Amino acid sequence: METESDVATDDEIASLRAVVFASDAEGDATTTTESSTATAIKNKELAIERLGNAYASRDDANAFKTLFSELRPMLAKAPKAKTAKIVRGLIEIMGRIRGHDAMQVELCREHVEWARAERRTFLRHRVELRLATLHLTMRDYPEALRVVGALAREVKKLDDKLLLVDIHLLESRIHYALRNLPKSKAALTAARTNANAIYVPPSVQCQIDAQSGILHADEKDYKTAYSYFFEAFEQLNSLDEKSSAVTALKYMLMCKIMCGQAEDVSTLISSKGGLQHQGEALDAMKAVSEAYKARSLKDLQNVLRGYSAQLGDDPIIAAHLGSLQDSLMEENLKRLIEPFSRVEIAHVADLIELPIAEVEMKLSQMILDRKFEGILDQGTGCLIVYDDPSAETMYKAALDVVQNVGKVVDSLTVKSSKIVA
Protein backbone atom coordinates (compact mmCIF):
# COMPACT_ATOMS: atom_id res chain seq x y z
CA MET A 1 0.00 0.00 0.00
CA GLU A 2 1.35 3.40 -1.02
CA THR A 3 2.29 6.04 1.48
CA GLU A 4 1.81 9.72 0.87
CA SER A 5 5.49 10.15 0.08
CA ASP A 6 5.52 7.38 -2.61
CA VAL A 7 4.62 8.12 -6.22
CA ALA A 8 2.48 5.42 -7.80
CA THR A 9 3.68 3.88 -11.08
CA ASP A 10 1.58 3.41 -14.21
CA ASP A 11 1.54 -0.36 -13.67
CA GLU A 12 0.19 0.02 -10.13
CA ILE A 13 -2.56 2.34 -11.34
CA ALA A 14 -3.46 0.00 -14.20
CA SER A 15 -3.75 -3.00 -11.86
CA LEU A 16 -5.93 -1.03 -9.42
CA ARG A 17 -8.20 0.17 -12.23
CA ALA A 18 -8.57 -3.43 -13.38
CA VAL A 19 -9.80 -4.45 -9.92
CA VAL A 20 -12.18 -1.48 -9.66
CA PHE A 21 -13.82 -1.80 -13.06
CA ALA A 22 -13.63 -5.55 -13.70
CA SER A 23 -15.10 -6.97 -10.48
CA ASP A 24 -18.69 -5.96 -11.29
CA ALA A 25 -18.72 -7.92 -14.54
CA GLU A 26 -17.33 -10.97 -12.81
CA GLY A 27 -19.92 -10.67 -10.02
CA ASP A 28 -22.77 -10.46 -12.54
CA ALA A 29 -21.55 -13.44 -14.58
CA THR A 30 -21.38 -15.94 -11.74
CA THR A 31 -23.48 -16.81 -8.76
CA THR A 32 -21.59 -16.11 -5.56
CA THR A 33 -22.25 -16.70 -1.92
CA GLU A 34 -23.16 -13.89 0.45
CA SER A 35 -19.75 -13.96 2.17
CA SER A 36 -17.84 -13.90 -1.12
CA THR A 37 -19.99 -11.00 -2.35
CA ALA A 38 -19.23 -9.04 0.82
CA THR A 39 -15.53 -9.78 0.35
CA ALA A 40 -15.67 -8.61 -3.27
CA ILE A 41 -17.38 -5.36 -2.27
CA LYS A 42 -14.79 -4.76 0.45
CA ASN A 43 -11.96 -5.42 -2.00
CA LYS A 44 -13.52 -3.00 -4.47
CA GLU A 45 -13.77 -0.26 -1.80
CA LEU A 46 -10.14 -0.82 -0.84
CA ALA A 47 -9.06 -0.70 -4.51
CA ILE A 48 -10.95 2.58 -5.05
CA GLU A 49 -9.28 4.09 -1.97
CA ARG A 50 -5.84 2.93 -3.14
CA LEU A 51 -6.48 4.28 -6.62
CA GLY A 52 -7.39 7.65 -5.12
CA ASN A 53 -4.20 7.62 -3.02
CA ALA A 54 -2.22 6.72 -6.15
CA TYR A 55 -3.61 9.71 -8.04
CA ALA A 56 -2.98 11.95 -5.01
CA SER A 57 0.65 10.78 -4.85
CA ARG A 58 1.05 12.06 -8.42
CA ASP A 59 -0.88 15.31 -7.77
CA ASP A 60 -3.11 14.31 -10.69
CA ALA A 61 -6.34 16.26 -10.09
CA ASN A 62 -7.62 15.65 -13.64
CA ALA A 63 -7.42 11.89 -13.07
CA PHE A 64 -9.65 12.33 -10.02
CA LYS A 65 -12.23 14.16 -12.13
CA THR A 66 -12.21 11.33 -14.68
CA LEU A 67 -12.43 8.70 -11.93
CA PHE A 68 -15.53 10.32 -10.43
CA SER A 69 -17.25 10.27 -13.84
CA GLU A 70 -16.30 6.62 -14.43
CA LEU A 71 -17.51 5.53 -10.99
CA ARG A 72 -20.89 7.25 -11.20
CA PRO A 73 -22.77 4.43 -13.03
CA MET A 74 -21.33 1.92 -10.55
CA LEU A 75 -22.24 4.09 -7.53
CA ALA A 76 -25.82 4.49 -8.79
CA LYS A 77 -26.33 0.75 -8.19
CA ALA A 78 -24.46 0.59 -4.88
CA PRO A 79 -26.13 0.90 -1.43
CA LYS A 80 -26.48 4.50 -0.28
CA ALA A 81 -24.22 4.06 2.76
CA LYS A 82 -21.43 2.55 0.63
CA THR A 83 -21.77 5.29 -1.96
CA ALA A 84 -21.53 8.01 0.68
CA LYS A 85 -18.43 6.40 2.20
CA ILE A 86 -16.65 6.05 -1.16
CA VAL A 87 -17.45 9.55 -2.45
CA ARG A 88 -16.55 11.26 0.84
CA GLY A 89 -13.33 9.27 1.04
CA LEU A 90 -12.27 10.22 -2.50
CA ILE A 91 -13.10 13.90 -1.92
CA GLU A 92 -11.01 13.90 1.27
CA ILE A 93 -8.10 12.23 -0.54
CA MET A 94 -8.33 14.77 -3.38
CA GLY A 95 -8.15 17.52 -0.75
CA ARG A 96 -4.47 16.61 -0.25
CA ILE A 97 -3.70 17.92 -3.74
CA ARG A 98 -2.82 21.61 -3.42
CA GLY A 99 -3.68 24.27 -5.95
CA HIS A 100 -6.84 22.66 -7.33
CA ASP A 101 -9.49 24.06 -4.99
CA ALA A 102 -11.56 25.40 -7.89
CA MET A 103 -11.73 21.93 -9.45
CA GLN A 104 -12.74 20.44 -6.09
CA VAL A 105 -15.53 23.01 -5.80
CA GLU A 106 -16.76 22.06 -9.26
CA LEU A 107 -16.70 18.34 -8.42
CA CYS A 108 -18.53 18.92 -5.13
CA ARG A 109 -21.25 20.90 -6.89
CA GLU A 110 -21.65 18.14 -9.48
CA HIS A 111 -22.01 15.53 -6.75
CA VAL A 112 -24.49 17.70 -4.85
CA GLU A 113 -26.71 17.86 -7.94
CA TRP A 114 -26.25 14.13 -8.62
CA ALA A 115 -27.06 13.23 -5.00
CA ARG A 116 -30.13 15.45 -5.10
CA ALA A 117 -31.35 13.77 -8.31
CA GLU A 118 -30.69 10.32 -6.82
CA ARG A 119 -32.30 11.35 -3.51
CA ARG A 120 -29.19 10.49 -1.56
CA THR A 121 -29.73 13.06 1.17
CA PHE A 122 -27.04 11.83 3.57
CA LEU A 123 -24.36 12.01 0.89
CA ARG A 124 -25.55 15.41 -0.34
CA HIS A 125 -25.29 16.89 3.16
CA ARG A 126 -21.71 15.65 3.61
CA VAL A 127 -20.62 16.91 0.22
CA GLU A 128 -22.24 20.31 0.86
CA LEU A 129 -20.31 20.52 4.14
CA ARG A 130 -17.09 19.82 2.22
CA LEU A 131 -18.11 22.45 -0.34
CA ALA A 132 -18.53 25.08 2.40
CA THR A 133 -15.12 24.10 3.82
CA LEU A 134 -13.53 24.62 0.40
CA HIS A 135 -15.10 28.07 0.11
CA LEU A 136 -13.63 28.91 3.54
CA THR A 137 -10.20 27.71 2.39
CA MET A 138 -10.52 29.88 -0.74
CA ARG A 139 -11.60 32.83 1.47
CA ASP A 140 -14.95 33.09 -0.32
CA TYR A 141 -16.68 33.79 2.99
CA PRO A 142 -20.11 34.98 1.71
CA GLU A 143 -20.55 31.81 -0.36
CA ALA A 144 -19.31 29.64 2.54
CA LEU A 145 -21.89 31.24 4.85
CA ARG A 146 -24.65 30.82 2.27
CA VAL A 147 -23.94 27.09 1.81
CA VAL A 148 -23.52 26.31 5.50
CA GLY A 149 -26.56 28.40 6.47
CA ALA A 150 -28.88 26.57 4.06
CA LEU A 151 -27.40 23.25 5.15
CA ALA A 152 -27.93 24.04 8.85
CA ARG A 153 -31.60 24.91 8.32
CA GLU A 154 -32.23 21.64 6.50
CA VAL A 155 -30.30 19.41 8.91
CA LYS A 156 -32.02 20.92 11.98
CA LYS A 157 -35.32 19.54 10.67
CA LEU A 158 -33.75 16.07 10.46
CA ASP A 159 -32.14 16.45 13.92
CA ASP A 160 -28.84 14.89 12.80
CA LYS A 161 -26.86 16.08 15.81
CA LEU A 162 -23.48 14.73 14.70
CA LEU A 163 -23.72 16.55 11.40
CA LEU A 164 -24.98 19.66 13.22
CA VAL A 165 -21.82 19.62 15.35
CA ASP A 166 -19.68 19.70 12.18
CA ILE A 167 -21.86 22.41 10.63
CA HIS A 168 -21.74 24.71 13.66
CA LEU A 169 -17.99 24.18 14.01
CA LEU A 170 -17.48 25.23 10.41
CA GLU A 171 -19.82 28.17 10.92
CA SER A 172 -17.75 29.25 13.93
CA ARG A 173 -14.56 29.12 11.85
CA ILE A 174 -16.13 31.19 9.05
CA HIS A 175 -17.36 33.89 11.45
CA TYR A 176 -13.95 33.94 13.14
CA ALA A 177 -12.29 34.48 9.76
CA LEU A 178 -14.68 37.41 9.25
CA ARG A 179 -13.74 38.70 12.75
CA ASN A 180 -17.36 38.40 13.89
CA LEU A 181 -16.46 37.02 17.30
CA PRO A 182 -19.96 37.09 18.91
CA LYS A 183 -21.40 34.93 16.13
CA SER A 184 -18.34 32.69 16.18
CA LYS A 185 -18.84 32.07 19.92
CA ALA A 186 -22.57 31.47 19.42
CA ALA A 187 -21.89 28.88 16.71
CA LEU A 188 -19.30 27.13 18.92
CA THR A 189 -21.80 27.06 21.81
CA ALA A 190 -24.36 25.45 19.48
CA ALA A 191 -21.76 22.85 18.47
CA ARG A 192 -21.03 22.07 22.14
CA THR A 193 -24.74 21.80 22.94
CA ASN A 194 -25.30 19.22 20.21
CA ALA A 195 -22.07 17.40 21.11
CA ASN A 196 -23.18 17.01 24.74
CA ALA A 197 -26.33 15.19 23.62
CA ILE A 198 -24.49 12.46 21.68
CA TYR A 199 -21.20 10.62 21.46
CA VAL A 200 -18.80 12.52 19.20
CA PRO A 201 -15.66 10.97 17.70
CA PRO A 202 -12.36 12.07 19.28
CA SER A 203 -11.37 13.83 16.05
CA VAL A 204 -14.45 16.07 16.27
CA GLN A 205 -13.84 16.74 19.98
CA CYS A 206 -10.31 17.87 19.04
CA GLN A 207 -11.79 20.42 16.64
CA ILE A 208 -14.14 21.73 19.33
CA ASP A 209 -11.25 22.10 21.82
CA ALA A 210 -9.01 23.77 19.23
CA GLN A 211 -11.70 26.28 18.22
CA SER A 212 -12.40 27.03 21.89
CA GLY A 213 -8.70 27.69 22.44
CA ILE A 214 -8.54 30.00 19.42
CA LEU A 215 -11.48 32.10 20.68
CA HIS A 216 -10.11 32.32 24.24
CA ALA A 217 -6.70 33.34 22.90
CA ASP A 218 -8.39 36.09 20.90
CA GLU A 219 -9.82 37.40 24.21
CA LYS A 220 -6.27 37.39 25.69
CA ASP A 221 -7.26 34.57 28.06
CA TYR A 222 -4.14 32.61 27.23
CA LYS A 223 -4.20 30.31 30.26
CA THR A 224 -7.64 28.94 29.40
CA ALA A 225 -6.67 28.77 25.71
CA TYR A 226 -3.58 26.74 26.64
CA SER A 227 -5.69 24.16 28.48
CA TYR A 228 -7.96 23.71 25.44
CA PHE A 229 -5.00 23.37 23.07
CA PHE A 230 -3.42 20.87 25.46
CA GLU A 231 -6.57 18.70 25.40
CA ALA A 232 -6.64 18.84 21.60
CA PHE A 233 -2.91 18.01 21.39
CA GLU A 234 -3.23 14.97 23.66
CA GLN A 235 -6.10 13.51 21.62
CA LEU A 236 -4.45 14.26 18.27
CA ASN A 237 -1.31 12.48 19.44
CA SER A 238 -3.34 9.42 20.34
CA LEU A 239 -5.05 9.56 16.92
CA ASP A 240 -1.64 9.86 15.20
CA GLU A 241 -2.71 13.07 13.43
CA LYS A 242 0.81 14.49 13.22
CA SER A 243 0.14 17.63 11.21
CA SER A 244 -2.79 18.76 13.39
CA ALA A 245 -0.88 17.80 16.55
CA VAL A 246 2.05 20.04 15.54
CA THR A 247 -0.37 22.93 14.98
CA ALA A 248 -1.95 22.42 18.42
CA LEU A 249 1.52 22.27 20.00
CA LYS A 250 2.50 25.51 18.23
CA TYR A 251 -0.59 27.19 19.69
CA MET A 252 0.29 25.85 23.16
CA LEU A 253 3.77 27.36 22.90
CA MET A 254 2.30 30.63 21.61
CA CYS A 255 0.03 30.83 24.68
CA LYS A 256 2.99 30.28 27.00
CA ILE A 257 4.90 33.11 25.31
CA MET A 258 1.93 35.50 25.26
CA CYS A 259 1.21 35.07 28.97
CA GLY A 260 4.85 35.77 29.89
CA GLN A 261 5.96 32.17 30.53
CA ALA A 262 8.45 31.87 27.66
CA GLU A 263 10.82 29.89 29.89
CA ASP A 264 8.37 26.95 29.73
CA VAL A 265 8.69 26.64 25.94
CA SER A 266 11.97 24.68 26.01
CA THR A 267 10.53 22.31 28.61
CA LEU A 268 7.46 21.59 26.49
CA ILE A 269 9.53 21.04 23.33
CA SER A 270 11.84 18.60 25.13
CA SER A 271 8.93 16.72 26.74
CA LYS A 272 7.81 13.29 25.53
CA GLY A 273 5.04 14.77 23.38
CA GLY A 274 7.26 17.51 21.96
CA LEU A 275 10.09 15.18 20.99
CA GLN A 276 7.72 13.33 18.63
CA HIS A 277 7.23 16.47 16.53
CA GLN A 278 10.68 18.01 16.19
CA GLY A 279 11.05 20.23 13.14
CA GLU A 280 11.13 23.79 11.85
CA ALA A 281 7.73 24.65 13.35
CA LEU A 282 8.94 24.02 16.91
CA ASP A 283 12.34 25.57 16.14
CA ALA A 284 10.52 28.75 15.10
CA MET A 285 8.52 28.91 18.34
CA LYS A 286 11.66 28.27 20.39
CA ALA A 287 13.42 31.14 18.58
CA VAL A 288 10.45 33.42 19.34
CA SER A 289 10.63 32.50 23.03
CA GLU A 290 14.37 33.24 23.13
CA ALA A 291 13.83 36.65 21.52
CA TYR A 292 11.01 37.41 23.98
CA LYS A 293 13.09 36.40 27.00
CA ALA A 294 15.88 38.70 25.77
CA ARG A 295 13.27 41.48 25.26
CA SER A 296 14.97 42.03 21.89
CA LEU A 297 12.72 43.52 19.26
CA LYS A 298 15.39 43.13 16.60
CA ASP A 299 15.78 39.41 17.34
CA LEU A 300 12.02 38.91 17.21
CA GLN A 301 11.76 40.63 13.83
CA ASN A 302 14.64 38.51 12.50
CA VAL A 303 12.84 35.37 13.69
CA LEU A 304 9.59 36.43 12.04
CA ARG A 305 11.42 37.02 8.76
CA GLY A 306 13.51 33.85 8.99
CA TYR A 307 10.57 31.57 9.78
CA SER A 308 7.91 33.29 7.68
CA ALA A 309 6.55 29.96 6.36
CA GLN A 310 6.07 28.55 9.86
CA LEU A 311 4.86 31.77 11.55
CA GLY A 312 3.56 34.25 8.98
CA ASP A 313 1.53 31.75 6.93
CA ASP A 314 -0.57 30.79 9.96
CA PRO A 315 -3.04 33.70 10.45
CA ILE A 316 -3.62 32.90 14.13
CA ILE A 317 0.09 32.72 15.00
CA ALA A 318 0.80 35.79 12.87
CA ALA A 319 -1.91 37.88 14.58
CA HIS A 320 -0.76 37.09 18.11
CA LEU A 321 2.95 37.46 17.36
CA GLY A 322 2.17 40.78 15.66
CA SER A 323 0.56 41.88 18.91
CA LEU A 324 3.61 40.60 20.81
CA GLN A 325 5.89 42.58 18.50
CA ASP A 326 3.87 45.77 19.10
CA SER A 327 3.93 45.38 22.88
CA LEU A 328 7.67 44.61 22.87
CA MET A 329 8.31 47.67 20.72
CA GLU A 330 6.31 49.84 23.12
CA GLU A 331 8.24 48.49 26.12
CA ASN A 332 11.59 49.17 24.42
CA LEU A 333 10.59 52.70 23.36
CA LYS A 334 9.34 53.56 26.85
CA ARG A 335 12.61 52.37 28.35
CA LEU A 336 14.68 54.34 25.81
CA ILE A 337 12.85 57.68 26.14
CA GLU A 338 12.50 57.51 29.93
CA PRO A 339 15.75 59.51 30.68
CA PHE A 340 14.89 62.27 28.18
CA SER A 341 12.64 65.29 28.20
CA ARG A 342 13.62 66.12 24.60
CA VAL A 343 15.32 63.70 22.19
CA GLU A 344 15.85 63.41 18.46
CA ILE A 345 13.69 60.74 16.81
CA ALA A 346 16.69 59.68 14.72
CA HIS A 347 18.64 58.98 17.92
CA VAL A 348 15.80 56.83 19.30
CA ALA A 349 15.67 54.96 15.96
CA ASP A 350 19.42 54.31 16.19
CA LEU A 351 19.11 53.00 19.72
CA ILE A 352 16.26 50.62 18.88
CA GLU A 353 17.77 49.78 15.45
CA LEU A 354 14.61 50.45 13.44
CA PRO A 355 13.77 52.80 10.53
CA ILE A 356 12.97 56.39 11.53
CA ALA A 357 9.56 56.35 9.82
CA GLU A 358 8.50 53.22 11.73
CA VAL A 359 9.67 54.66 15.06
CA GLU A 360 7.93 57.99 14.39
CA MET A 361 4.67 56.25 13.53
CA LYS A 362 4.81 54.12 16.67
CA LEU A 363 5.59 57.08 18.92
CA SER A 364 2.66 59.05 17.52
CA GLN A 365 0.37 56.06 18.09
CA MET A 366 1.58 55.72 21.69
CA ILE A 367 0.92 59.42 22.31
CA LEU A 368 -2.60 59.14 20.90
CA ASP A 369 -3.21 56.04 23.04
CA ARG A 370 -1.97 58.04 26.07
CA LYS A 371 0.83 55.54 26.77
CA PHE A 372 2.91 58.60 27.72
CA GLU A 373 2.51 62.39 27.58
CA GLY A 374 4.40 64.18 24.83
CA ILE A 375 4.38 65.65 21.32
CA LEU A 376 6.33 65.12 18.10
CA ASP A 377 8.05 68.28 16.89
CA GLN A 378 8.39 67.37 13.23
CA GLY A 379 9.99 70.71 12.39
CA THR A 380 13.09 69.81 14.39
CA GLY A 381 12.61 66.02 14.25
CA CYS A 382 12.41 65.76 18.03
CA LEU A 383 10.22 64.06 20.58
CA ILE A 384 9.26 66.22 23.56
CA VAL A 385 8.31 64.17 26.61
CA TYR A 386 6.26 65.70 29.42
CA ASP A 387 6.30 64.65 33.04
CA ASP A 388 3.34 62.53 34.05
CA PRO A 389 0.64 64.98 35.18
CA SER A 390 -0.66 64.68 38.69
CA ALA A 391 -4.05 63.06 39.05
CA GLU A 392 -6.86 65.57 38.50
CA THR A 393 -9.39 65.29 41.34
CA MET A 394 -11.32 68.56 40.90
CA TYR A 395 -13.67 67.29 38.19
CA LYS A 396 -14.46 64.12 40.08
CA ALA A 397 -15.25 66.12 43.20
CA ALA A 398 -17.53 68.42 41.17
CA LEU A 399 -19.41 65.39 39.78
CA ASP A 400 -19.84 64.02 43.31
CA VAL A 401 -21.31 67.35 44.46
CA VAL A 402 -23.77 67.45 41.55
CA GLN A 403 -24.88 63.87 42.25
CA ASN A 404 -25.40 64.62 45.97
CA VAL A 405 -27.40 67.78 45.17
CA GLY A 406 -29.52 65.71 42.77
CA LYS A 407 -30.31 63.23 45.54
CA VAL A 408 -31.31 66.10 47.89
CA VAL A 409 -33.61 67.59 45.26
CA ASP A 410 -35.23 64.20 44.61
CA SER A 411 -35.80 63.73 48.35
CA LEU A 412 -37.36 67.19 48.73
CA THR A 413 -39.59 66.55 45.71
CA VAL A 414 -40.95 63.35 47.30
CA LYS A 415 -41.63 65.13 50.62
CA SER A 416 -43.34 68.12 48.96
CA SER A 417 -45.57 65.81 46.91
CA LYS A 418 -46.74 64.17 50.17
CA ILE A 419 -47.51 67.59 51.75
CA VAL A 420 -49.52 68.68 48.72
CA ALA A 421 -51.44 65.40 48.72
N, C-alpha and C positions, 0 to 999 in steps of 0.2 A: 504493500500500500504506500502511495506517494506521500511524502511530507511536503509542507509548504515550500521548503527550500529546494526540492527536486523539480526538475523540468521534465514533464512527460514526453516520451518519444512518440513518433507517428505509429509505430507498431503497437505500443500500449493502448493508444487511443483507438486504433482500428479493432483490437481485440475486445475492448470494452464496448464499443458500438455494436459489435457482433452479438454480444450477450444481451444488450439492451433491446435491440430491434429484431433478434431472431427467436427469442424465447416464446413470444406470443404465438408465432406460427407453429412451433413445435407443440405448445400446449393445446392448440386447437386441433391438431392432427391426431393426437393420441388421447386415450382415456387415462387419466392419472388419478391416483388416490388423493384424498384430502390432505394428507401430510406432505406428499410430494408437491402438490400444488402450492401449499403454504411455503415450502422451501424454495420453489421456483420464484414466487413473488418476492420473498426476502432477498434472494440472489439478485433479482432485477433491481430492487431498490438500492442494494449495495453497489451494483454496477453503475447505476445512474449517479449516485453520490460520488463514486470514484471518477467517473467521466467528468463531472463538474469540477472536481478538484484538479483533474488533469488540465482542463481548459484554464482554470485559474492559475495554475503553475506557469502557464505560457502567456498569461495576461491577454488571452484571446477572447475579448468581449463579443466579437461578431459570431464566434462559434457558439457562445451561449445563446445568442438570439436565434440562431438556426436550430439549436437543440430544443429550445422551447417550442418552436413551430413543429418540429418533427414529433415531439412527445404528445402534442395536444390530442390527436386522434386516439392514442393509447390511453391518455388520462381520462378521456370522456367515458371510457368503459370501466375504469377502475373505481373502487369504492371511494366515497367522498373523503373519508378520513385519510386514506392512503394518498389520494391526490393532493390534499392540503399539505401533508407532511413532505411530499416530494417537491412540490412547487416552492414551499417556504424554504426548504433546505437549499434548493438551487439558487434562489434569490439571495439567501444569506452568503452562500459561497461566492456568488458573483460580486457581492459587496466588497470582497477583498481586492478586487481589481480597481486600482485608482485611476481617476481621470475619465471615467465613463459614467458619471452620475446621470447625465442627460439620457443615455441609452437605457439605464436602469429605470428611470422615470417612465420612459416610453413603454418598456416591457411591463412594468407594474400596472400602468393604465390599461394595456391590452388585456392583462389577466383579470383586472377588475371587471372589465366589460364581458369577458368570456365567462367568468364566474357568475356574474349577474344573469347572463343568458342561460347558463346551465343550472341556475338556482342553487349554487354552492355558496351559501351565505357565510359559513364559517371561514372558508378560504378567502372570500372577498374581504371580510373584515381584517384578516391578518395581512393581506396584501395592501389594503388601504393604509394600515398602520405603518407598514414599511414605506409606502409612498410618502406619507407625511414626514417620516424620519429622513428620507432623501431630500425633501424640500428644506428641512431644517439644516441638513448638511450643506446644501447649496445656498443657504441664507435667503431663501425665498420664503420669508416668514409669513406674509399674508396668505399665501397659498397653503402653507403648512397648517396655519390656524383654521383655514376654511375646511380642509380635509379632515383634520382631527375633530373639529367641532361637529361636523355632520355625522362623523363616525360615533362620537360620544352620545349624541342624541338617539341614534338608532340602537346602540348597544345597551343603553339604559333601559329601553323597553324590554329587551331580552334578559336583562339582569345577569349578564355574563361578568361576574365580579373580577375574575382573573384578567380578562381582556380590559375591563375598566381600569384596573390598576396600571396596566401598560399605557393605556390612553392618557390617563391623568398625569402619569410620570412624564410622558412626552409633551403634554400640554404645559407642564411646569417648566420643562427645559426651553420650550419655545418662548414663553413669557419672560423667562430669565434672560434669554438672548436679546429680547426687546427691552430689557431693563424695567419691566413692569413687575416689580417685586411683590406687591400685594396679590396680584392674580397668580403669580408663580407659587406663593405660599399656599393660597387657597387650593390650587390644583394638587399640590403635594399633600395637603390635609385630606383631600378627597381620595387620593391614592392610598393613604394610610388607613382611612376609614374602611375602604373596601378590602384592603389586605388583612385587617384585623378580623374580618368575618369569614375568611377562608384560609386554607394553607397555600402559601406562596412559595415557589421554588427559591432556593438560596440565591440564585443569580438575580432574581427580581428584587429580593430583599437587599442585596448589595447596591442595586441602583437606587432604591429608596434611601438607604443610609448615605450614599454618596451625594445625592441631591440635597438631603438635609444638611450635610456638612457644608456644601457650597453656599446654601442660603444663610447659614449661621455665620460663615466666614465673611459674607458680604455685609453682615450686621456688626462686624468686628468682634463677634463672640468666638474668638479663636479656640478657646478651651473646649467649648461644646462641639465646635466643628471638628476638632482633633479627635474627640471620642467617636463621632460618627464615621470619620474616615478610617479610624482604627478598626471599627467593626467591619466596615466594608473590606478593608485590606485582609483581615483574618479569614473572612469567608472566601474571598477571591483566591487566596493562597491555597485553601483547601480544595477549591474547584480547579486549580491549575490554570487559572486565567492570567497568564504572566503579564500581558500588556496592560490590562486593566489594573492588576495589582501594583505595577510600577507607578501608574498614574495616581492611585490612592496613596501610595507611600510618598510620592512627591508632594501631594497635598498635606499629608501629615507633617512632613518636614517644613513646608511653608508655614503651617500654623505655629509650629514651635518657634520659627524665626520671627513671625509677626507679633507673637506675644512676649518677645524678649527672652526666650529660652534657647538661643542659638547654640549654647554649649551642649544641648541634648542631641543635636543633629548627628554628630559623630557616633554617639552611643547607639542611636537607632540604626544608622547605616551598618555598623559593625555587629548588630544583633543577629540572631539566627534568621529572622525573616528578611532582614536587609541584605545579608550575604547572598541570598538566593537571587537577588536582582541587581547585582553590580553592573555598572555601565555608565554611559555618559550622562544619563538623566540624574542619577544620584551624585555623580561627580559635580554636576552643575549646582545642585542644591547645597552640597558641601562647600563649594567655592563661595556661594552667596552667604552662607553662615559665617565663613571666615572673614569676608569683607564686612559683614555687619558687626561681628565681634570687635574688629579693628576700628569700627566707626569711620571707615574710609570710603568716601563717596566715589573717589576715583577708581578704587578697586572694584566696587560694586558695578560701576558703569562698564569697566573692562570685562567683568564676568558676563554681564547682560549682552555685550557685543560678541564675546567669544562663544557663548552657548545660546545663540539666538534660536537655533532649531529646537533646543530642549526647553527653553524658557519663553521666548517671544512668540512661538507658534501656538502655545497653549493660552487662550484668552484669559482663563481664570488666574493662572500663575502670573501672566504678564500684568494684569490689572493690579494684583496685590503687591507685586514687586515694584510696580510703578509708584504705588502709594508709599512703599518703604523707601524708595529712592527720594521722593519728595520730602518725607519726614527727616531722612538723614541729611539732606541738603539744608533743610531749615535749621537743624541742630548745629551743623557745622558753621553756617552763616551767623547764627546767634553767638556762637563761641568766638568767632573771629572779630565781630564788630563790637563785642562787649567792652574792650578797653578804650574805644574811640568815642568822641563826640562828633568828630568830622573826619571822614576818610575818603580817599579817592576810590571810586568803584573799580578802576583798573587794578589798584593794589589788592583789593579784596578778591578779585578774579585771579590774580597771580597766586595769592595764598591758598585758594581753594582749588586752583588748577582747572578752571573752567572758562569758556568764552565769556567775554564781557557782556554781550547781549543777553546770554542766558542768565548770568548773575543779576543783571539789571532788572530783567523781567521778574525773577524770583523775589528780589527785594521789594519791588513795587507791589507784588501780590501779598507779601507778608505784611507790608504797611497797611494795605487795604483790609486785610483780615485781622488787623490790630494785634499781630504777633509781637510788635514793638512799636514805639512811637518815633516817628522820624519823617523826613521828606527826602526826595531825590532832587538835587540841584543839577539839572541836566546842562545848564549853561557852563558850569565849571567841572561837571563830571564827578560830583562828590555826593556822598551820602551824609546827611546831617541827622544825628541820633539825639533824641531828647531823653532827658531823665524820665523815669516812670512817674507819672503824675500821682499825687496823693489821692486817696479815695475821696470822691465827692459825696458828702453826706447831706448837703443842704436840700437838694431836690427830694431826697427820700423823706427827710423830716417834713418838708412842705406837703408831700402826698399824705403822710400820716395825719397831719393836722386837718387836711381837707376831709379825709375819711372819718375822723372823729367828729368833726363838725356835722358831717352828713348824718351820722348816727344820732347826734343830739337833736337835729331837726326832725328826723323820723320819729323819735320818741315824743317830742313835743306835739307833733302832728297827731299821733295816736291819742295822747291825753286830751288835746283840744277837741277832737272829734267826739270823745266820750262826754265832755262837758256840754257840748252843743246838743248832743242826743238827750 
